[in-house]
Amino acid sequence: MWGQPIQFENGRCLYTFTGFREDRVDAIADATLAAGGRVILAVYETQFAEHDVSKIRAWASQREEPGRRAPGQLMFLLEP
């Protein structure tokens, strides 16, 4: 997994990954939502990762988030 979490001065964090791992995304999303924060999951260059796209869509559907799609991109918003 590439990338390190970056915490901004307003307390928001940015995590970057080169592939989708449900266990890692679950841990981040669950902790953030439990603390009252919003989670934005953004995916780009989806044409190169259709397998990950399928896994991400399944993960988001379990959380009742249909997502938004643009050419080569996906975005999911999870509210506390």
RAJOSUL-V23598 format. One record per helix or strand of 3 or more residues. SS is the DSSP state (h for helix, s for strand). FROM is the first residue (numbers start at 1). TO is the last residue. If there is no record, write none. Layout:
[[SS/FROM/TO] [SS/FROM/TO]]
This chain:
[[h/22/34] [s/39/44] [h/46/48] [h/50/62] [s/68/70] [s/73/78]]
